[in-house]
């Protein structure tokens, strides 16, 4: 594994341990809300699996859908950007996947689209690209802000992600 990239870290990464190595391959949780009437409340547990519960217009979507995909995309984008800014992810390394970042993540994702589109007749999976994009943008923006404002919690989260990735 390559070491941390040279150069100064962002002041937002001041709580990170400078002795940590870059990866090449908890406290108060943020709550997200967006123009698309989406809410997500993530948290982390000591469990190793990802646990997501999803809803569209207050109805469970047991098979997930685009809102869940958007949530995962937003989390992955925010965490990867934070890891790179803090020089914990080598410049040449690929981004960590949503699956790698999701280990131990527990979240409830709820959206209230005006005209929900569902896949199949059971309404168990939400469809629609607009929902995915809206949720991803909202989660990425708000999670990144939260990580910057809570460096001690960000360190605990990124340490867990890094150590979990190294075991893969």
C-alpha positions in Angstrom: 0.0 0.0 0.0 1.2 3.5 -0.8 1.7 5.9 2.0 -0.2 9.2 2.5 0.3 11.7 -0.3 2.8 14.5 0.3 1.7 18.0 1.2 -0.3 19.6 3.9 -3.7 18.3 4.9 -6.8 20.3 4.9 -7.4 22.1 8.2 -10.7 20.1 8.4 -8.6 16.9 8.8 -6.8 18.2 11.8 -8.2 15.5 14.0 -6.9 12.7 11.9 -3.8 10.7 12.9 -0.8 11.7 10.8 0.6 8.2 11.3 -2.3 6.5 9.4 -1.5 5.0 6.0 -3.4 5.7 2.8 -5.8 3.1 1.5 -5.4 2.0 -2.0 -8.1 -0.2 -3.0 -20.0 6.8 16.7 -21.5 9.9 17.5 -24.4 12.1 16.4 -25.6 11.1 13.0 -26.5 13.6 10.3 -30.0 13.8 9.0 -30.5 14.9 5.4 -33.4 16.6 3.7 -33.6 17.9 0.2 -35.9 19.6 -2.3 -37.2 16.2 -3.4 -38.6 15.7 0.1 -36.0 13.0 0.9 -34.8 12.3 4.4 -32.0 10.0 5.4 -30.7 9.2 8.9 -27.6 7.2 8.8 -25.6 5.8 11.7 -22.8 3.3 12.2 -22.9 0.1 14.3 -20.3 -2.5 15.3 -22.1 -4.9 12.9 -20.4 -5.8 9.7 -23.4 -5.7 7.4 -25.2 -2.7 5.9 -28.7 -2.3 7.2 -31.0 0.0 5.2 -34.7 0.5 5.5 -36.4 2.5 2.7 -39.7 4.2 2.2 -41.5 6.0 -0.6 -44.4 8.2 0.4 -44.3 6.5 3.8 -44.8 3.0 2.3 -42.0 0.5 2.8 -39.9 -0.3 -0.3 -38.5 -3.7 0.7 -36.6 -4.1 -2.5 -35.0 -0.6 -2.3 -34.8 1.3 -5.5 -33.3 4.5 -6.9 -33.6 6.3 -3.6 -31.4 3.7 -1.9 -28.9 3.7 -4.8 -28.8 7.5 -4.6 -28.1 7.3 -0.9 -25.3 4.9 -1.4 -23.8 6.9 -4.2 -23.9 10.1 -2.1 -22.3 8.4 0.9 -19.6 7.0 -1.3 -18.9 10.3 -3.0 -18.7 12.2 0.3 -16.5 9.7 2.0 -14.1 9.3 -0.9 -13.7 13.0 -1.2 -13.0 13.3 2.5 -10.5 10.5 2.4 -8.7 12.1 -0.5 -8.7 15.5 1.1 -7.2 14.1 4.3 -4.7 12.1 2.3 -6.0 8.8 3.6 -6.7 7.5 0.1 -3.7 7.6 -2.3 -4.1 9.8 -5.3 -3.7 7.0 -7.8 -6.0 4.6 -5.9 -9.5 3.9 -7.2 -12.4 5.2 -5.1 -13.8 2.9 -2.5 -17.0 1.3 -3.5 -20.4 1.9 -1.8 -20.2 -1.7 -0.6 -16.9 -1.2 1.1 -18.0 2.0 2.7 -21.4 0.6 3.7 -20.1 -2.1 6.1 -21.6 -1.3 9.5 -23.9 1.4 8.1 -27.5 1.6 9.3 -29.8 4.0 7.7 -33.4 4.9 7.0 -34.0 6.5 3.6 -37.4 8.0 3.0 -38.5 10.0 0.0 -41.8 11.6 -0.9 -41.8 12.2 -4.7 -44.8 13.9 -6.2 -45.2 11.2 -8.9 -43.5 8.1 -7.7 -42.6 5.5 -10.3 -42.3 1.9 -9.1 -40.9 -1.2 -10.7 -43.3 -4.1 -10.8 -46.8 -4.4 -9.6 -46.1 -4.8 -5.9 -44.6 -1.3 -5.5 -41.7 -2.8 -3.6 -39.0 -1.0 -5.6 -38.9 2.7 -6.4 -37.8 3.7 -9.9 -36.9 7.1 -11.4 -33.6 8.7 -12.2 -34.6 12.1 -10.8 -35.0 10.6 -7.3 -31.6 8.9 -7.5 -29.8 12.1 -8.5 -31.6 14.3 -6.0 -30.9 12.0 -3.1 -27.3 11.5 -4.1 -26.6 15.2 -4.3 -28.3 16.0 -1.0 -26.6 13.2 0.9 -23.2 14.0 -0.6 -23.5 17.7 0.3 -24.8 17.2 3.8 -22.6 14.3 4.8 -19.5 16.1 3.6 -20.5 19.2 5.7 -21.2 16.9 8.7 -17.8 15.2 8.3 -16.1 18.6 8.2 -17.9 19.8 11.3 -17.4 16.6 13.3 -13.7 15.6 12.8 -13.6 13.3 15.8 -16.6 11.3 14.5 -15.2 11.5 10.9 -12.0 9.9 12.2 -13.8 7.1 13.8 -15.9 6.5 10.7 -12.9 6.6 8.3 -10.8 4.4 10.6 -13.5 1.8 10.5 -13.9 2.0 6.7 -10.1 1.8 6.2 -9.6 -1.1 8.5 -12.6 -2.9 7.0 -11.2 -2.4 3.5 -7.8 -3.7 4.4 -9.5 -7.0 5.6 -11.1 -7.5 2.2 
